[in-house]
Amino acid sequence: MHLKWNVEAQPFGWAFFMSVFKIHTFTSMNYEHLINASKLPDVKTTIFTTIGNLARKHDAIDLSQGFPNFEADEKLKFLVSHAIHQGYNQYAPMPGYFGLREIISDKINTLHNKHYNPEKEITVTIGATEAIFTAITAFISKGDEVIVIKPAYDCYEPAILLNGGIPVYVQLNAPDYSIDWEAFQEKITSKTKMVILNTPHNPSGTVLSKWDMEQLQTILKPTNIILLSDEVYEHIIFDDQAHESASRYPELANRSFVCASFGKTFHVTGWKVGYCVAPNELMSEFRKVHQFAVFCVDHPVQRALATYLQNPSNYLHLNNFYQEKRDIFLNGIKSSKFKYKPSQGTYFQLLDYSAISMEFDEAMGERLIKQNGIASIPISSFNVENRNDHMLRFCFAKKTATLEKAIEILNSL
């Protein structure tokens, strides 16, 4: 005989049943309560999304976001297609296809005279952003301080905050955006766990020199601080300068995560493939997070890149390729009212509009989109407390025809 308790027939009904068994129900979701407990309460829609949406709405020439409007090399696209048809469509190894890791190791050794063990010290990631997030997550805990050099790309601080860390800012000053190493050293405390460096630097386009890297190496040498070196524009440097990777400096390399991006290098930002290198002791912790966040990266793309990288000219020619675009852009606006210091690296150029207007840069940027049909990124979004330098960032990774249209608009202001 089976007994069945009719809850609705009992004197106290459903409410009595729920209270006895400590079961709670809601008439509706209390979203306000959940939102008040947000881990990122102050994070809003990124300036890139806001400007991109506004540019599309007003059909503006978009020199805001950092992606090319021209196609990647047909050889690279063929290699991806070939890998797909060859059957490389299942999971890649967690650290990445070994053939790709081997050639990354060879590339770094050739360029920077530093050997990374492809088995233990190199991991292929979903773009540099995942590499940055993973390195921060692996090592930053509640109360740890992380030095961030501002203006800074906007993915650093949310990752620090999500892990309970505290961003500590070193603000660079316009127009040269060079690092005051004395001011930098003053920010280091017993709580400093990590420093984030970006060279070539987005958004300013500055490139750290050998002297800069030696200063950093000297400052960090007596500490146990981790260096997170964002080097996604490693192959886009102008005027015969060299990329001073953290990998080149032994006392930096032994404490560094170096993050790079194939998407930036090969005009395929939508593929979201990058890599991270670090000493084995650091990389083993990195992989603990990586394996449970994403496990592995697009397999056929990795196979294609391993083949494509066998020809170094596929990345070594980029300096001249993008310098030509920078020069087309700057020569075209040299008679305009904008002031500028030529970008030393990346595919971004800052323009000082203070001779045209003294309005806040976000207002200036919005007006240029709505009234003049050209989109850029206001730099205050990357500065401490949204400091206004009267600077707008323009991306020149565009077709010549696009740059010519942009030049015409900028000269009319």
C-alpha positions as a Python dict, from the first residue, in 0.01 Angstrom:
ca = {
    (1, 'M'): (0, 0, 0),
    (2, 'H'): (139, 341, -100),
    (3, 'L'): (62, 644, 112),
    (4, 'K'): (19, 976, -66),
    (5, 'W'): (3, 1299, 125),
    (6, 'N'): (-226, 1550, -34),
    (7, 'V'): (-52, 1872, 59),
    (8, 'E'): (-335, 2094, -58),
    (9, 'A'): (-578, 1908, 170),
    (10, 'Q'): (-381, 1980, 489),
    (11, 'P'): (-486, 2258, 729),
    (12, 'F'): (-187, 2477, 663),
    (13, 'G'): (-158, 2384, 298),
    (14, 'W'): (141, 2445, 74),
    (15, 'A'): (298, 2720, 287),
    (16, 'F'): (320, 2482, 585),
    (17, 'F'): (485, 2216, 370),
    (18, 'M'): (741, 2461, 233),
    (19, 'S'): (832, 2595, 577),
    (20, 'V'): (876, 2249, 729),
    (21, 'F'): (1114, 2139, 456),
    (22, 'K'): (1295, 2472, 440),
    (23, 'I'): (1212, 2520, 72),
    (24, 'H'): (1190, 2877, -55),
    (25, 'T'): (1012, 3006, -361),
    (26, 'F'): (1005, 3345, -528),
    (27, 'T'): (716, 3500, -710),
    (28, 'S'): (975, 3643, -951),
    (29, 'M'): (1351, 3672, -986),
    (30, 'N'): (1502, 3943, -767),
    (31, 'Y'): (1738, 4079, -1030),
    (32, 'E'): (1813, 4392, -828),
    (33, 'H'): (1957, 4178, -548),
    (34, 'L'): (2173, 3986, -792),
    (35, 'I'): (2294, 4299, -972),
    (36, 'N'): (2381, 4467, -642),
    (37, 'A'): (2613, 4173, -581),
    (38, 'S'): (2783, 4218, -921),
    (39, 'K'): (3153, 4141, -932),
    (40, 'L'): (3198, 4426, -1181),
    (41, 'P'): (2951, 4692, -1063),
    (42, 'D'): (3125, 4981, -1238),
    (43, 'V'): (3191, 4814, -1572),
    (44, 'K'): (2973, 4945, -1853),
    (45, 'T'): (2950, 4871, -2223),
    (46, 'T'): (3299, 4916, -2370),
    (47, 'I'): (3382, 5231, -2562),
    (48, 'F'): (3457, 5009, -2863),
    (49, 'T'): (3100, 4875, -2872),
    (50, 'T'): (2950, 5219, -2811),
    (51, 'I'): (3151, 5386, -3087),
    (52, 'G'): (3107, 5093, -3325),
    (53, 'N'): (2729, 5101, -3288),
    (54, 'L'): (2722, 5477, -3336),
    (55, 'A'): (2943, 5453, -3645),
    (56, 'R'): (2715, 5194, -3803),
    (57, 'K'): (2404, 5397, -3720),
    (58, 'H'): (2544, 5703, -3896),
    (59, 'D'): (2724, 5512, -4173),
    (60, 'A'): (3056, 5668, -4070),
    (61, 'I'): (3401, 5570, -4191),
    (62, 'D'): (3517, 5351, -3904),
    (63, 'L'): (3874, 5417, -3796),
    (64, 'S'): (3787, 5334, -3436),
    (65, 'Q'): (3822, 4963, -3368),
    (66, 'G'): (4150, 4785, -3426),
    (67, 'F'): (4080, 4553, -3713),
    (68, 'P'): (4177, 4569, -4082),
    (69, 'N'): (3915, 4613, -4352),
    (70, 'F'): (4124, 4415, -4601),
    (71, 'E'): (4158, 4040, -4643),
    (72, 'A'): (4420, 3806, -4502),
    (73, 'D'): (4672, 3630, -4726),
    (74, 'E'): (4497, 3382, -4955),
    (75, 'K'): (4771, 3128, -4875),
    (76, 'L'): (4679, 3133, -4507),
    (77, 'K'): (4308, 3096, -4579),
    (78, 'F'): (4386, 2804, -4812),
    (79, 'L'): (4591, 2635, -4542),
    (80, 'V'): (4299, 2655, -4298),
    (81, 'S'): (4061, 2513, -4557),
    (82, 'H'): (4310, 2239, -4638),
    (83, 'A'): (4345, 2146, -4269),
    (84, 'I'): (3966, 2121, -4240),
    (85, 'H'): (3947, 1891, -4541),
    (86, 'Q'): (4238, 1686, -4406),
    (87, 'G'): (4022, 1607, -4105),
    (88, 'Y'): (4175, 1820, -3828),
    (89, 'N'): (3834, 1906, -3690),
    (90, 'Q'): (3841, 1754, -3342),
    (91, 'Y'): (4002, 1879, -3024),
    (92, 'A'): (4361, 1994, -3041),
    (93, 'P'): (4591, 1910, -2749),
    (94, 'M'): (4518, 2128, -2446),
    (95, 'P'): (4844, 2333, -2471),
    (96, 'G'): (4810, 2360, -2849),
    (97, 'Y'): (4921, 2166, -3156),
    (98, 'F'): (5283, 2069, -3086),
    (99, 'G'): (5401, 2163, -3436),
    (100, 'L'): (5278, 2518, -3380),
    (101, 'R'): (5440, 2539, -3039),
    (102, 'E'): (5769, 2421, -3191),
    (103, 'I'): (5772, 2692, -3454),
    (104, 'I'): (5674, 2959, -3198),
    (105, 'S'): (5976, 2848, -2996),
    (106, 'D'): (6199, 2875, -3303),
    (107, 'K'): (6063, 3219, -3389),
    (108, 'I'): (6128, 3363, -3043),
    (109, 'N'): (6473, 3205, -3027),
    (110, 'T'): (6566, 3358, -3362),
    (111, 'L'): (6428, 3704, -3288),
    (112, 'H'): (6509, 3739, -2918),
    (113, 'N'): (6775, 3475, -2841),
    (114, 'K'): (6552, 3307, -2582),
    (115, 'H'): (6458, 2940, -2592),
    (116, 'Y'): (6118, 2833, -2461),
    (117, 'N'): (6051, 2463, -2424),
    (118, 'P'): (5756, 2394, -2658),
    (119, 'E'): (5640, 2107, -2438),
    (120, 'K'): (5624, 2294, -2108),
    (121, 'E'): (5657, 2669, -2166),
    (122, 'I'): (5429, 2759, -2459),
    (123, 'T'): (5048, 2751, -2470),
    (124, 'V'): (4824, 2841, -2763),
    (125, 'T'): (4533, 3058, -2649),
    (126, 'I'): (4207, 3205, -2771),
    (127, 'G'): (4371, 3532, -2864),
    (128, 'A'): (4594, 3735, -2637),
    (129, 'T'): (4292, 3839, -2429),
    (130, 'E'): (4246, 3484, -2299),
    (131, 'A'): (4617, 3462, -2227),
    (132, 'I'): (4603, 3784, -2025),
    (133, 'F'): (4289, 3681, -1836),
    (134, 'T'): (4427, 3335, -1763),
    (135, 'A'): (4761, 3463, -1631),
    (136, 'I'): (4584, 3710, -1401),
    (137, 'T'): (4337, 3447, -1280),
    (138, 'A'): (4613, 3195, -1211),
    (139, 'F'): (4806, 3427, -979),
    (140, 'I'): (4600, 3720, -853),
    (141, 'S'): (4401, 3675, -532),
    (142, 'K'): (4207, 3904, -302),
    (143, 'G'): (4414, 4204, -195),
    (144, 'D'): (4698, 4153, -445),
    (145, 'E'): (4806, 4473, -616),
    (146, 'V'): (4865, 4488, -990),
    (147, 'I'): (5039, 4786, -1147),
    (148, 'V'): (4863, 4901, -1464),
    (149, 'I'): (5022, 5165, -1687),
    (150, 'K'): (4755, 5405, -1813),
    (151, 'P'): (4624, 5467, -2072),
    (152, 'A'): (4570, 5092, -2089),
    (153, 'Y'): (4371, 4851, -2300),
    (154, 'D'): (4043, 4787, -2126),
    (155, 'C'): (4067, 4411, -2061),
    (156, 'Y'): (4328, 4434, -1784),
    (157, 'E'): (4134, 4592, -1500),
    (158, 'P'): (3817, 4377, -1516),
    (159, 'A'): (4030, 4062, -1494),
    (160, 'I'): (4212, 4201, -1192),
    (161, 'L'): (3888, 4300, -1018),
    (162, 'L'): (3714, 3969, -1089),
    (163, 'N'): (3993, 3793, -902),
    (164, 'G'): (3982, 4029, -604),
    (165, 'G'): (4296, 4218, -704),
    (166, 'I'): (4356, 4591, -675),
    (167, 'P'): (4466, 4789, -983),
    (168, 'V'): (4737, 5043, -902),
    (169, 'Y'): (4783, 5305, -1172),
    (170, 'V'): (5083, 5473, -1328),
    (171, 'Q'): (4944, 5747, -1552),
    (172, 'L'): (5142, 5842, -1863),
    (173, 'N'): (5133, 6202, -1982),
    (174, 'A'): (5055, 6336, -2328),
    (175, 'P'): (5191, 6388, -2581),
    (176, 'D'): (5484, 6144, -2559),
    (177, 'Y'): (5331, 5889, -2317),
    (178, 'S'): (5671, 5780, -2189),
    (179, 'I'): (5713, 5599, -1856),
    (180, 'D'): (5850, 5786, -1556),
    (181, 'W'): (6036, 5497, -1396),
    (182, 'E'): (6081, 5676, -1064),
    (183, 'A'): (5705, 5728, -1041),
    (184, 'F'): (5661, 5363, -1141),
    (185, 'Q'): (5894, 5240, -866),
    (186, 'E'): (5710, 5445, -605),
    (187, 'K'): (5394, 5244, -678),
    (188, 'I'): (5556, 4913, -577),
    (189, 'T'): (5461, 4789, -230),
    (190, 'S'): (5478, 4464, -37),
    (191, 'K'): (5137, 4381, -186),
    (192, 'T'): (5246, 4418, -549),
    (193, 'K'): (5201, 4079, -716),
    (194, 'M'): (5209, 4168, -1084),
    (195, 'V'): (5297, 4442, -1334),
    (196, 'I'): (5123, 4467, -1672),
    (197, 'L'): (5332, 4605, -1956),
    (198, 'N'): (5223, 4673, -2315),
    (199, 'T'): (5473, 4737, -2594),
    (200, 'P'): (5414, 4843, -2867),
    (201, 'H'): (5159, 5040, -2669),
    (202, 'N'): (4790, 5062, -2741),
    (203, 'P'): (4649, 5329, -2758),
    (204, 'S'): (4946, 5566, -2775),
    (205, 'G'): (5157, 5388, -3038),
    (206, 'T'): (5474, 5431, -2832),
    (207, 'V'): (5743, 5162, -2821),
    (208, 'L'): (5955, 5089, -2516),
    (209, 'S'): (6328, 5116, -2574),
    (210, 'K'): (6613, 4897, -2456),
    (211, 'W'): (6678, 5157, -2185),
    (212, 'D'): (6314, 5129, -2069),
    (213, 'M'): (6336, 4752, -2042),
    (214, 'E'): (6663, 4772, -1853),
    (215, 'Q'): (6506, 5015, -1607),
    (216, 'L'): (6219, 4774, -1552),
    (217, 'Q'): (6456, 4481, -1513),
    (218, 'T'): (6657, 4667, -1249),
    (219, 'I'): (6346, 4770, -1055),
    (220, 'L'): (6192, 4421, -1052),
    (221, 'K'): (6513, 4222, -993),
    (222, 'P'): (6502, 4228, -609),
    (223, 'T'): (6130, 4142, -603),
    (224, 'N'): (5912, 3838, -661),
    (225, 'I'): (5676, 4033, -888),
    (226, 'I'): (5532, 3867, -1200),
    (227, 'L'): (5550, 4060, -1528),
    (228, 'L'): (5261, 4023, -1772),
    (229, 'S'): (5393, 4154, -2104),
    (230, 'D'): (5128, 4225, -2367),
    (231, 'E'): (5316, 4217, -2698),
    (232, 'V'): (5035, 4169, -2948),
    (233, 'Y'): (5180, 4427, -3191),
    (234, 'E'): (5527, 4270, -3175),
    (235, 'H'): (5568, 4274, -3554),
    (236, 'I'): (5430, 4623, -3619),
    (237, 'I'): (5712, 4867, -3537),
    (238, 'F'): (5831, 5158, -3749),
    (239, 'D'): (6134, 5367, -3843),
    (240, 'D'): (6386, 5082, -3802),
    (241, 'Q'): (6320, 5040, -3431),
    (242, 'A'): (6341, 4698, -3266),
    (243, 'H'): (6079, 4524, -3058),
    (244, 'E'): (6227, 4491, -2710),
    (245, 'S'): (6041, 4183, -2593),
    (246, 'A'): (6057, 4087, -2227),
    (247, 'S'): (6195, 3759, -2362),
    (248, 'R'): (6522, 3937, -2448),
    (249, 'Y'): (6604, 4021, -2087),
    (250, 'P'): (6695, 3723, -1865),
    (251, 'E'): (6583, 3883, -1538),
    (252, 'L'): (6250, 3974, -1699),
    (253, 'A'): (6201, 3652, -1892),
    (254, 'N'): (6228, 3440, -1577),
    (255, 'R'): (5929, 3622, -1424),
    (256, 'S'): (5723, 3696, -1737),
    (257, 'F'): (5416, 3585, -1921),
    (258, 'V'): (5462, 3712, -2277),
    (259, 'C'): (5132, 3727, -2467),
    (260, 'A'): (5100, 3756, -2845),
    (261, 'S'): (4830, 3752, -3112),
    (262, 'F'): (4821, 3584, -3451),
    (263, 'G'): (4496, 3768, -3516),
    (264, 'K'): (4671, 4106, -3501),
    (265, 'T'): (4973, 3983, -3695),
    (266, 'F'): (4794, 3817, -3985),
    (267, 'H'): (4483, 4041, -4023),
    (268, 'V'): (4249, 3773, -3885),
    (269, 'T'): (4125, 3918, -3557),
    (270, 'G'): (3805, 3716, -3586),
    (271, 'W'): (3996, 3388, -3561),
    (272, 'K'): (4094, 3468, -3200),
    (273, 'V'): (4420, 3274, -3187),
    (274, 'G'): (4726, 3380, -2989),
    (275, 'Y'): (4987, 3233, -2761),
    (276, 'C'): (5156, 3277, -2427),
    (277, 'V'): (5510, 3185, -2321),
    (278, 'A'): (5649, 3168, -1968),
    (279, 'P'): (5892, 2968, -1754),
    (280, 'N'): (5770, 2618, -1674),
    (281, 'E'): (5696, 2701, -1310),
    (282, 'L'): (5459, 2981, -1415),
    (283, 'M'): (5315, 2806, -1719),
    (284, 'S'): (5213, 2498, -1520),
    (285, 'E'): (4984, 2719, -1310),
    (286, 'F'): (4860, 2901, -1620),
    (287, 'R'): (4754, 2571, -1780),
    (288, 'K'): (4553, 2472, -1474),
    (289, 'V'): (4321, 2764, -1549),
    (290, 'H'): (4341, 2739, -1927),
    (291, 'Q'): (4232, 2376, -1938),
    (292, 'F'): (3909, 2441, -1749),
    (293, 'A'): (3829, 2776, -1912),
    (294, 'V'): (3863, 2680, -2279),
    (295, 'F'): (4067, 2356, -2282),
    (296, 'C'): (4196, 2407, -2637),
    (297, 'V'): (4194, 2632, -2942),
    (298, 'D'): (4064, 2595, -3300),
    (299, 'H'): (4253, 2295, -3441),
    (300, 'P'): (4258, 2357, -3819),
    (301, 'V'): (4372, 2717, -3768),
    (302, 'Q'): (4663, 2595, -3554),
    (303, 'R'): (4768, 2350, -3824),
    (304, 'A'): (4753, 2626, -4085),
    (305, 'L'): (4956, 2868, -3874),
    (306, 'A'): (5224, 2607, -3810),
    (307, 'T'): (5279, 2581, -4186),
    (308, 'Y'): (5243, 2954, -4257),
    (309, 'L'): (5500, 3052, -3992),
    (310, 'Q'): (5766, 2844, -4167),
    (311, 'N'): (5815, 3146, -4394),
    (312, 'P'): (5938, 3429, -4166),
    (313, 'S'): (5867, 3693, -4433),
    (314, 'N'): (5497, 3640, -4361),
    (315, 'Y'): (5542, 3837, -4038),
    (316, 'L'): (5871, 4022, -4085),
    (317, 'H'): (5733, 4232, -4374),
    (318, 'L'): (5461, 4385, -4157),
    (319, 'N'): (5676, 4674, -4035),
    (320, 'N'): (5708, 4816, -4387),
    (321, 'F'): (5350, 4726, -4479),
    (322, 'Y'): (5197, 4922, -4192),
    (323, 'Q'): (5454, 5203, -4196),
    (324, 'E'): (5344, 5277, -4551),
    (325, 'K'): (4984, 5304, -4431),
    (326, 'R'): (5086, 5525, -4138),
    (327, 'D'): (5275, 5756, -4372),
    (328, 'I'): (4987, 5778, -4621),
    (329, 'F'): (4759, 5879, -4335),
    (330, 'L'): (4995, 6133, -4175),
    (331, 'N'): (5117, 6286, -4501),
    (332, 'G'): (4756, 6329, -4599),
    (333, 'I'): (4667, 6533, -4290),
    (334, 'K'): (4993, 6728, -4244),
    (335, 'S'): (4817, 7051, -4346),
    (336, 'S'): (4521, 6988, -4116),
    (337, 'K'): (4464, 7145, -3774),
    (338, 'F'): (4548, 6820, -3595),
    (339, 'K'): (4877, 6786, -3406),
    (340, 'Y'): (5050, 6451, -3377),
    (341, 'K'): (5362, 6256, -3295),
    (342, 'P'): (5404, 5977, -3554),
    (343, 'S'): (5312, 5637, -3414),
    (344, 'Q'): (5618, 5426, -3334),
    (345, 'G'): (5428, 5098, -3346),
    (346, 'T'): (5084, 4930, -3357),
    (347, 'Y'): (4840, 5037, -3629),
    (348, 'F'): (4702, 5328, -3428),
    (349, 'Q'): (4770, 5700, -3452),
    (350, 'L'): (4678, 5957, -3187),
    (351, 'L'): (4564, 6298, -3310),
    (352, 'D'): (4551, 6604, -3084),
    (353, 'Y'): (4242, 6808, -3174),
    (354, 'S'): (4298, 7095, -2926),
    (355, 'A'): (4350, 7347, -3208),
    (356, 'I'): (3999, 7263, -3331),
    (357, 'S'): (3804, 7229, -3007),
    (358, 'M'): (3855, 7208, -2631),
    (359, 'E'): (3548, 6994, -2574),
    (360, 'F'): (3565, 6660, -2392),
    (361, 'D'): (3705, 6390, -2620),
    (362, 'E'): (3394, 6172, -2601),
    (363, 'A'): (3181, 6466, -2713),
    (364, 'M'): (3429, 6546, -2989),
    (365, 'G'): (3433, 6186, -3105),
    (366, 'E'): (3054, 6168, -3110),
    (367, 'R'): (3030, 6492, -3305),
    (368, 'L'): (3277, 6370, -3566),
    (369, 'I'): (3063, 6062, -3621),
    (370, 'K'): (2728, 6240, -3640),
    (371, 'Q'): (2833, 6556, -3826),
    (372, 'N'): (3140, 6452, -4025),
    (373, 'G'): (3098, 6077, -4076),
    (374, 'I'): (3423, 5950, -3925),
    (375, 'A'): (3470, 5734, -3614),
    (376, 'S'): (3764, 5725, -3372),
    (377, 'I'): (3824, 5626, -3011),
    (378, 'P'): (3845, 5892, -2734),
    (379, 'I'): (4151, 5834, -2517),
    (380, 'S'): (3993, 5948, -2190),
    (381, 'S'): (3832, 5603, -2173),
    (382, 'F'): (4179, 5455, -2108),
    (383, 'N'): (4308, 5719, -1865),
    (384, 'V'): (4284, 5741, -1488),
    (385, 'E'): (3956, 5912, -1394),
    (386, 'N'): (3886, 5971, -1764),
    (387, 'R'): (4149, 6244, -1790),
    (388, 'N'): (4094, 6441, -2110),
    (389, 'D'): (4412, 6478, -2320),
    (390, 'H'): (4217, 6610, -2623),
    (391, 'M'): (4333, 6301, -2810),
    (392, 'L'): (4149, 6069, -3046),
    (393, 'R'): (4283, 5732, -3163),
    (394, 'F'): (4255, 5645, -3532),
    (395, 'C'): (4323, 5300, -3678),
    (396, 'F'): (4512, 5309, -4008),
    (397, 'A'): (4489, 4933, -4075),
    (398, 'K'): (4257, 5013, -4363),
    (399, 'K'): (4251, 5007, -4741),
    (400, 'T'): (4412, 5308, -4908),
    (401, 'A'): (4074, 5418, -5043),
    (402, 'T'): (3933, 5420, -4688),
    (403, 'L'): (4228, 5625, -4560),
    (404, 'E'): (4188, 5875, -4844),
    (405, 'K'): (3823, 5932, -4755),
    (406, 'A'): (3919, 5978, -4391),
    (407, 'I'): (4195, 6225, -4485),
    (408, 'E'): (3949, 6436, -4682),
    (409, 'I'): (3717, 6460, -4382),
    (410, 'L'): (3994, 6541, -4132),
    (411, 'N'): (4137, 6813, -4357),
    (412, 'S'): (3795, 6978, -4372),
    (413, 'L'): (3781, 7038, -3996),
}
